[in-house]
């Protein structure tokens, strides 16, 4: 083989692999020359872009594993965003937790750093995380995020530069001081080059890879977050919440024993169905991103975020006189129960409690629901509410702290059957006798960006109730065929079951990887 021939073959193979590489990474986002980060403007030169692009390509190389990670990100991110917002840390820092652990709660590094944000035991104690024989808050998403925020803020107080503060998360404050000196203190712009610290370039790769994917493809489940105070056993929690012990342990690996000890409140999570609700556990920006949103009409109607508005001692919502709901004294139910049992516990007369909350004798207390211990108001602080699919008049009245009979009278609507999705309800003024009811055009969140503008329609006052079709009964056993890109996490959320249950039903307890075309049995109650 002569030299020229060999050159041609090598050149041809180079073109082939270049083409193949471009096909493999066609879905990976491109690294831009300018990136906004934590209020700073970062200018990337060509070499820095190439370095970061290699990491982005690696993160996106396997669609299957990227989607598995993205599913975890979508579940945990509302809680992470809420805590960072509460702690005054820029939202951009949320991508660091993906880099640190891939949001695997019990991840352990080679240096024995543990949990979501990868804390060693000594550092965990410095940021007030409990790590002992009963509790390891490094594996608690809310507590560990609060600890990470404390650590990052402390370092940023020295640098006044979140790039330096982020690098110090890997190097420690002393190491970062030696590395950066005071060269970048207070800077709002920085140049990112080949010489920029590898840890920050890897962070930028995670930001580029995930920032336009978070929340893009979400299921109908989310993590419900409640505050729990011990002493209480996992068995008792399981019974009170109506959730299996295995599921509680699966999502709360910070509980290292079989009970939660007394002494403080802990954030506990479990899977719930539906979209992330508007509640105080979320920031308004997160709520707007994850909740069912309705398009604005020419008249500018939209649902206000943040209702019900919760103030007071939010770490103790289950105790009387600790929180206010829409400015009214209230309480959150920790467990399902009868009204009689609930009012006995909080020391309130049953009849008075029912009147405060427009409840009948046959109604039951629902866990997670907010109830009022003082009288609700005749009008809300916000003027309108757009009816969501499946909502009832009672649910709307509770969400805004408006008396049920006032809500009905203001809108001349007295039955849930008369509600229609998109209907604009008055929460302050009375609707005139001959005034039309506005109906808003509804666009699902995924379609809003491409939805064409529509004029809001109106209907005359309803004369006949709208009857909704009865849902088809769910089979007790379903066979699910695994399709491309699906994971056990996604399938579990789709059917409202846990991963461990699917593993048990299909005798695959020791594996999490499933194959395309595999048949899985799903049992539904």
MIPAZA-836135 format. One record per residue (C-alpha): x, y, z. Coordinates in pm, 1 decimal. Example, Ala and Ser with C-alpha at 12.3 -4.5 7.8 and 13.67 -1.06 7.14 Angstrom:
2
         X         Y         Z
    1230.0    -450.0     780.0
    1367.0    -106.0     714.0
//
This chain:
525
         X         Y         Z
       0.0       0.0       0.0
     156.7     327.2    -108.2
     168.5     641.7     103.8
     -89.3     833.7    -104.5
    -338.2     547.7     -84.3
    -299.0     523.8     291.9
    -353.2     899.2     317.4
    -678.8     872.2     120.6
    -807.7     591.9     346.1
    -718.0     781.7     661.7
    -880.9    1095.3     524.4
   -1194.8     897.7     430.1
   -1216.1     737.9     775.0
   -1174.3    1081.2     931.9
   -1468.2    1214.5     731.7
   -1675.5     909.0     824.3
   -1612.1     943.0    1196.9
   -1671.4    1318.1    1179.9
   -2008.0    1250.9    1016.4
   -2089.6     975.6    1266.5
   -1996.8    1202.1    1556.8
   -2216.6    1480.9    1424.4
   -2507.2    1234.7    1397.2
   -2453.0    1104.3    1750.5
   -2446.1    1453.2    1898.4
   -2713.1    1606.1    1677.3
   -2940.6    1625.4    1979.7
   -2680.9    1776.8    2213.7
   -2722.1    2154.2    2260.5
   -2441.0    2377.7    2135.3
   -2228.1    2577.9    2376.2
   -2273.5    2950.4    2306.8
   -1999.7    3214.1    2318.1
   -2187.7    3412.5    2586.0
   -2359.2    3264.6    2891.6
   -2555.0    3443.6    3162.2
   -2476.4    3297.5    3503.7
   -2599.1    3415.4    3845.7
   -2627.1    3776.9    3732.9
   -2288.4    3765.0    3557.4
   -2197.6    3768.6    3187.3
   -1947.3    3503.2    3084.8
   -1755.1    3535.5    2756.8
   -1628.0    3198.8    2626.9
   -1341.0    3180.9    2377.9
   -1331.8    2910.1    2109.0
   -1115.5    2669.3    2309.4
   -1338.1    2696.3    2618.2
   -1642.0    2628.5    2399.8
   -1477.0    2316.1    2258.9
   -1377.8    2192.7    2606.8
   -1727.8    2241.5    2745.9
   -1890.1    2096.8    2432.6
   -1703.4    1769.3    2487.7
   -1864.9    1741.6    2831.9
   -2208.0    1837.3    2697.7
   -2176.3    1569.5    2428.3
   -2076.6    1312.8    2690.6
   -2379.3    1400.5    2904.2
   -2614.2    1367.7    2605.3
   -2446.3    1069.7    2436.7
   -2695.6     815.1    2570.5
   -3051.8     937.5    2531.0
   -3170.3     666.9    2766.8
   -2942.5     756.1    3056.9
   -2988.8    1129.2    3001.2
   -3365.7    1085.8    3026.3
   -3330.0     875.1    3340.4
   -3134.0    1157.5    3500.7
   -3375.7    1417.7    3367.1
   -3668.7    1236.0    3530.8
   -3498.8    1264.8    3869.0
   -3416.4    1629.4    3798.5
   -3779.5    1711.5    3716.8
   -3898.0    1550.6    4040.0
   -3650.1    1717.0    4273.5
   -3598.5    2054.4    4106.6
   -3910.1    2235.3    4241.0
   -3788.6    2169.0    4595.7
   -3431.3    2271.6    4512.0
   -3548.1    2594.3    4347.4
   -3768.8    2678.4    4644.3
   -3488.5    2633.1    4898.4
   -3232.6    2827.9    4694.0
   -3482.6    3110.9    4656.7
   -3552.8    3112.7    5030.9
   -3180.3    3121.5    5104.5
   -3109.3    3403.2    4858.0
   -2888.7    3192.9    4631.0
   -2914.0    3241.4    4250.7
   -3131.8    2989.9    4073.6
   -2842.3    2899.4    3839.9
   -2669.0    2716.9    4124.7
   -2930.4    2440.5    4096.0
   -2733.0    2272.7    3815.0
   -2447.3    2207.6    4055.6
   -2642.2    1936.2    4236.5
   -2679.9    1746.5    3906.9
   -2304.3    1761.2    3862.8
   -2237.7    1651.4    4220.1
   -2466.2    1349.0    4251.5
   -2697.4    1313.2    3952.5
   -2966.7    1358.5    4222.5
   -2906.8    1012.1    4363.5
   -2982.2    1058.6    4736.0
   -2736.1     801.0    4869.5
   -2452.8     868.1    4624.8
   -2106.8     819.7    4781.7
   -1783.8     955.0    4631.9
   -1437.0     800.0    4650.2
   -1353.0    1057.1    4919.6
   -1656.7     944.1    5123.5
   -1870.8    1249.6    5046.3
   -2238.5    1153.6    5069.0
   -2577.9    1259.0    4941.6
   -2733.7    1501.5    4696.5
   -2475.2    1777.5    4745.7
   -2186.0    1546.1    4841.8
   -2097.5    1653.6    5194.2
   -1838.4    1489.2    5412.4
   -1954.8    1440.2    5769.2
   -1748.4    1723.9    5915.3
   -1862.3    1976.7    5655.5
   -2222.0    1862.0    5697.6
   -2205.1    1949.8    6066.7
   -2059.5    2290.7    5979.2
   -2371.3    2374.3    5775.9
   -2604.5    2240.2    6048.3
   -2698.3    1907.3    5887.5
   -2780.5    1621.3    6120.4
   -2569.5    1310.9    6058.3
   -2595.9    1037.1    6319.6
   -2720.4     681.7    6370.1
   -3084.7     779.0    6308.2
   -3076.9    1063.3    6053.6
   -2848.0    1159.1    5765.2
   -2972.0    1490.3    5626.5
   -2714.5    1477.4    5347.7
   -2971.6    1246.5    5183.5
   -3261.1    1486.2    5248.3
   -3315.0    1706.6    4942.4
   -3451.3    2012.2    5128.1
   -3206.0    2000.3    5420.9
   -2898.2    1928.6    5208.1
   -2988.5    2204.4    4960.4
   -3020.6    2444.3    5253.1
   -2677.6    2329.6    5373.1
   -2526.5    2379.6    5026.5
   -2679.0    2727.7    5006.8
   -2527.9    2814.9    5345.8
   -2185.5    2692.3    5231.6
   -2198.7    2878.7    4898.5
   -2323.5    3203.8    5054.2
   -2043.9    3198.6    5310.2
   -1783.6    3174.1    5035.1
   -1954.3    3430.8    4814.7
   -1944.9    3675.5    5104.4
   -1567.8    3674.2    5057.5
   -1546.4    3672.8    4676.2
   -1863.7    3862.5    4581.2
   -1841.4    3646.3    4269.4
   -2049.2    3332.3    4222.1
   -1798.5    3177.3    3979.2
   -1531.6    3181.6    4249.3
   -1782.1    3069.4    4512.4
   -1885.1    2774.0    4296.0
   -1524.5    2664.3    4238.9
   -1467.1    2692.5    4614.4
   -1736.3    2425.9    4657.9
   -1479.8    2181.2    4517.8
   -1157.0    2338.5    4646.8
   -1266.4    2477.0    4981.8
   -1245.3    2844.8    5070.7
    -871.5    2834.0    5145.1
    -793.5    2658.2    4817.7
   -1007.9    2901.0    4619.8
    -841.4    3201.4    4785.2
    -500.9    3067.6    4682.8
    -626.0    2992.0    4330.9
    -813.7    3316.1    4257.1
    -668.4    3563.4    4505.6
    -885.1    3874.1    4488.3
    -850.8    3912.3    4111.8
   -1219.8    3860.3    4033.0
   -1382.1    3991.3    4351.4
   -1695.7    4187.7    4267.4
   -1670.9    4132.1    3890.2
   -1994.4    4109.1    3689.7
   -1821.4    3982.0    3373.2
   -1556.8    3712.7    3325.3
   -1372.6    3549.8    3037.8
   -1388.0    3170.5    3027.2
   -1079.9    3023.2    2860.1
    -880.1    2702.6    2836.7
    -721.4    2792.4    3169.1
   -1051.0    2832.0    3357.8
   -1084.5    2580.5    3640.0
   -1210.9    2242.8    3510.7
   -1480.1    2221.6    3780.6
   -1652.6    2538.0    3660.3
   -1633.3    2433.3    3295.9
   -1792.0    2101.6    3388.7
   -2063.8    2294.1    3572.5
   -2130.9    2502.3    3258.1
   -2166.5    2178.0    3062.0
   -2442.4    2064.7    3299.3
   -2613.0    2401.9    3275.6
   -2606.6    2393.9    2894.2
   -2722.6    2031.0    2878.7
   -3015.9    2062.7    3120.8
   -3139.5    2421.7    3131.2
   -3372.2    2390.4    2831.2
   -3483.9    2038.2    2920.6
   -3604.0    2079.8    3279.4
   -3982.6    2067.3    3289.3
   -4008.4    2002.7    2916.3
   -4133.6    1645.0    2945.4
   -4304.0    1584.3    3279.4
   -4537.1    1311.7    3400.5
   -4852.1    1351.1    3604.5
   -4668.3    1301.5    3934.5
   -4453.4    1519.0    4157.7
   -4292.2    1509.5    4500.0
   -4530.5    1620.5    4772.5
   -4332.1    1777.2    5056.0
   -4459.8    1782.4    5413.7
   -4305.0    1870.9    5747.2
   -4286.2    1586.3    6000.9
   -4192.6    1609.2    6365.3
   -4098.6    1304.7    6572.5
   -4100.8    1085.7    6751.5
   -4287.7     874.1    6495.4
   -4212.3     539.4    6332.9
   -4202.6     467.0    5960.3
   -4483.6     219.9    6017.2
   -4704.2     485.9    6176.0
   -4620.9     736.5    5902.1
   -4705.1     476.9    5639.9
   -5043.8     415.7    5798.1
   -5120.5     785.6    5848.2
   -5024.7     886.2    5494.7
   -5166.0     580.5    5322.3
   -4828.3     505.9    5160.1
   -4633.3     180.6    5172.9
   -4332.6     165.9    5404.5
   -4110.0      64.4    5111.0
   -4208.0     376.9    4915.6
   -4147.6     603.8    5213.8
   -3801.3     454.6    5260.7
   -3726.3     471.8    4888.3
   -3778.2     848.2    4871.3
   -3657.1     931.7    5223.1
   -3323.9     755.8    5259.7
   -3220.3    1018.2    5512.8
   -3410.2     812.4    5771.0
   -3143.1     554.4    5853.3
   -3346.0     369.1    6115.7
   -3714.0     283.1    6145.4
   -3832.0     603.3    6306.3
   -3795.2     979.9    6308.5
   -3664.5    1102.9    6645.9
   -3800.5    1398.8    6838.5
   -3632.4    1736.0    6856.2
   -3696.8    1908.5    6522.5
   -3907.8    1908.7    6207.4
   -3793.3    1724.9    5894.9
   -3892.6    1758.5    5530.6
   -4046.3    1432.4    5408.6
   -4140.5    1363.6    5045.8
   -4362.4    1115.1    4864.9
   -4502.2    1082.2    4514.4
   -4837.5    1247.6    4449.8
   -5045.5    1258.4    4134.2
   -5122.2    1570.1    3932.7
   -4925.6    1883.1    3854.8
   -4717.2    2067.0    4111.9
   -4974.4    2276.1    4303.8
   -4953.6    2641.6    4392.4
   -4849.6    2620.6    4756.4
   -4599.4    2774.7    4994.3
   -4350.5    2492.7    4952.1
   -4273.5    2636.8    4606.9
   -4149.5    2971.8    4488.3
   -4379.6    3170.1    4265.7
   -4147.4    3126.0    3967.8
   -4142.3    2749.4    4015.1
   -4517.1    2739.1    4059.7
   -4572.5    2930.4    3739.2
   -4338.6    2696.7    3557.9
   -4487.1    2368.4    3675.6
   -4854.4    2438.8    3737.3
   -5140.9    2429.9    3490.4
   -5125.3    2776.2    3339.3
   -5387.0    2946.8    3127.3
   -5318.6    3173.1    2833.9
   -5380.5    3544.8    2868.6
   -5667.0    3687.2    2669.2
   -5684.4    4038.9    2535.3
   -5845.4    4137.6    2866.0
   -5550.6    4001.2    3062.1
   -5714.5    3737.7    3283.6
   -5492.6    3476.1    3440.4
   -5479.3    3281.5    3763.6
   -5281.6    3450.8    4037.1
   -4990.3    3247.1    4170.4
   -4925.6    3167.9    4534.1
   -5275.4    3070.2    4651.4
   -5343.5    2961.7    4912.1
   -5098.7    3211.2    5061.3
   -4939.5    3065.8    5375.0
   -4764.1    3278.9    5635.4
   -4644.3    3220.0    5990.2
   -4443.8    2924.3    6121.4
   -4448.5    2713.1    5806.6
   -4234.8    2438.6    5959.4
   -4520.9    2365.1    6201.3
   -4831.0    2378.8    5977.0
   -4997.7    2085.9    6154.9
   -5027.2    2269.3    6487.3
   -5305.2    2513.7    6573.9
   -5227.7    2889.7    6573.5
   -4896.7    2846.1    6387.4
   -4989.8    2951.7    6033.6
   -5230.4    3179.8    5851.6
   -5398.6    3076.3    5528.1
   -5472.6    3380.8    5310.6
   -5434.7    3595.2    5621.5
   -5678.8    3381.0    5823.3
   -5574.4    3149.8    6107.4
   -5555.7    2797.0    5973.4
   -5396.3    2455.6    5991.8
   -5278.2    2183.1    5755.1
   -5397.2    1825.2    5793.0
   -5113.6    1577.9    5840.4
   -5326.2    1265.8    5792.5
   -5662.6    1153.9    5659.3
   -5924.9    1137.4    5934.8
   -6280.6    1214.4    6035.0
   -6376.4    1569.1    6124.3
   -6452.2    1455.8    6478.1
   -6104.6    1306.1    6528.9
   -5937.9    1611.4    6374.4
   -6125.0    1867.1    6583.4
   -6061.5    1666.5    6899.6
   -5691.4    1679.2    6824.9
   -5679.9    2055.9    6766.3
   -5919.4    2138.8    7051.6
   -6201.3    2293.7    6848.2
   -6575.8    2232.4    6841.4
   -6674.6    2018.0    6545.7
   -6972.7    2231.9    6440.7
   -6773.1    2553.8    6445.0
   -6492.5    2393.0    6243.7
   -6739.1    2264.6    5982.9
   -6895.1    2609.8    5947.2
   -6554.5    2773.9    5913.1
   -6472.3    2538.0    5624.0
   -6814.4    2482.6    5462.4
   -6805.2    2111.4    5542.8
   -7090.1    1866.3    5592.0
   -7106.6    1595.8    5859.5
   -7012.5    1326.4    5607.7
   -6700.8    1503.2    5477.2
   -6358.2    1371.4    5574.6
   -6033.7    1550.4    5646.6
   -5779.6    1510.0    5364.3
   -5404.9    1505.3    5435.2
   -5216.6    1801.3    5293.0
   -5532.0    2016.1    5271.8
   -5537.8    2354.5    5445.6
   -5832.9    2429.5    5673.9
   -5944.6    2747.3    5848.2
   -5987.0    2784.3    6222.8
   -6129.9    3135.7    6187.8
   -6406.4    3256.7    5959.4
   -6330.8    3295.5    5589.3
   -6386.2    3627.4    5409.8
   -6662.5    3745.7    5178.5
   -6412.3    3820.5    4900.3
   -6055.8    3737.2    4798.7
   -5750.6    3957.2    4758.9
   -5738.7    3862.4    4389.8
   -6030.4    3949.3    4158.9
   -6069.7    3635.7    3944.9
   -6009.5    3263.2    3921.2
   -6002.4    3057.8    3601.6
   -6157.0    2716.0    3657.8
   -5925.2    2420.9    3607.1
   -6041.7    2081.7    3491.9
   -6205.1    1883.7    3772.9
   -6214.0    2168.7    4026.2
   -6508.0    2212.1    4263.1
   -6659.3    2524.2    4411.0
   -6547.0    2414.3    4758.1
   -6185.4    2369.0    4646.8
   -6183.1    2718.3    4495.8
   -6337.3    2870.8    4807.1
   -6071.5    2705.7    5025.6
   -5786.5    2807.4    4796.5
   -5874.2    3177.2    4822.4
   -6024.9    3192.0    5172.4
   -6365.7    3303.3    5045.6
   -6688.6    3172.4    5200.5
   -6855.6    2914.5    4977.9
   -7195.9    3085.7    4970.5
   -7023.7    3414.6    4876.9
   -6842.3    3249.1    4587.5
   -7167.7    3098.6    4462.8
   -7364.5    3420.2    4498.0
   -7100.3    3635.1    4327.1
   -7112.0    3412.6    4019.2
   -7472.8    3287.1    4029.5
   -7336.9    2932.9    4009.1
   -7453.9    2689.7    4274.0
   -7353.3    2342.3    4152.5
   -7019.3    2187.7    4061.6
   -7184.0    2045.9    3749.3
   -7225.8    2402.8    3622.3
   -6852.0    2470.4    3625.4
   -6664.4    2456.9    3297.2
   -6288.5    2450.5    3239.5
   -6167.7    2800.0    3156.3
   -6463.0    2974.8    3319.6
   -6367.1    3306.6    3479.5
   -6512.8    3329.6    3831.0
   -6545.5    3655.7    4021.7
   -6384.0    3655.8    4365.1
   -6463.0    4018.3    4457.7
   -6751.3    4164.7    4256.2
   -7096.8    4020.4    4187.8
   -7178.2    3914.6    3833.6
   -7474.7    4100.9    3690.5
   -7799.2    3915.2    3633.4
   -7762.7    3933.5    3254.1
   -7385.7    3945.3    3243.1
   -7219.7    3679.9    3028.7
   -6977.8    3430.4    3185.7
   -6632.7    3459.2    3031.6
   -6469.5    3138.4    2909.3
   -6095.4    3149.4    2857.4
   -5921.3    2954.1    2578.1
   -5713.0    2685.0    2745.2
   -5375.3    2574.8    2611.9
   -5177.8    2293.8    2772.8
   -4836.3    2415.2    2899.1
   -4642.3    2230.9    2627.7
   -4847.6    2397.9    2354.5
   -4853.4    2753.5    2483.2
   -4542.0    2865.8    2300.7
   -4688.4    2771.1    1962.1
   -5053.0    2843.8    2031.2
   -5209.8    3105.2    1811.2
   -5383.6    3395.2    1988.0
   -5758.7    3347.0    2043.0
   -6029.5    3580.2    2155.1
   -6190.5    3479.3    2482.9
   -6538.9    3346.6    2424.5
   -6848.5    3396.1    2635.0
   -7156.2    3192.2    2715.6
   -7494.5    3294.1    2848.9
   -7586.0    3210.8    3208.5
   -7605.8    2832.1    3229.2
   -7958.7    2693.8    3228.9
   -7880.5    2322.1    3223.4
   -7597.1    2152.1    3412.5
   -7311.2    2014.7    3206.5
   -7289.4    1641.0    3266.8
   -6944.8    1490.9    3259.6
   -6888.5    1143.6    3125.7
   -6809.1     882.8    3388.5
   -6448.3     765.5    3377.4
   -6383.1     418.1    3253.0
   -6299.6     172.9    3530.3
   -5929.6      88.4    3563.9
   -5836.4    -275.0    3525.4
   -5688.3    -437.3    3833.9
   -5395.9    -568.5    3629.5
   -5228.8    -399.2    3331.7
   -4956.9    -527.2    3099.8
   -4721.8    -249.2    2996.4
   -4485.6    -293.2    2701.4
   -4161.5    -100.0    2746.2
   -4096.1     145.4    2463.6
   -3777.7     329.8    2361.6
   -3644.8     570.2    2622.9
   -3872.2     448.5    2905.2
   -3739.5     375.2    3252.1
   -3884.4     221.2    3566.0
   -3909.3     572.1    3714.4
   -4121.8     694.3    3422.3
   -4345.7     386.2    3417.0
   -4398.0     402.6    3794.3
   -4505.8     767.4    3773.7
   -4729.7     695.9    3473.9
   -4937.3     442.9    3668.8
   -4910.3     600.3    4013.2
   -4711.6     316.5    4168.8
   -4358.3     287.9    4307.5
   -4050.4     144.9    4139.1
   -4016.6    -117.7    4411.1
   -4374.2    -236.7    4349.1
   -4306.7    -286.0    3977.0
   -3989.2    -474.3    4064.5
   -4179.7    -700.3    4304.7
   -4468.6    -769.0    4064.9
   -4225.4    -866.3    3789.5
   -3959.3   -1041.6    3999.1
   -3685.1    -795.9    3900.7
   -3593.8    -670.9    4247.7
   -3221.4    -663.9    4176.7
   -3229.5    -466.7    3853.1
   -3340.0    -122.5    3736.6
   -3246.4    -151.0    3367.6
   -3530.5    -268.8    3143.9
   -3539.1    -360.2    2776.3
   -3745.0    -230.4    2485.9
   -4039.1    -465.1    2428.2
   -4025.3    -610.3    2780.0
   -4368.8    -687.1    2928.0
   -4431.4    -551.9    3276.9
   -4729.7    -630.9    3499.4
   -4882.7    -327.0    3670.5
   -5136.4    -385.4    3946.7
   -5392.1    -114.5    4016.4
   -5638.1     -94.9    4305.5
//
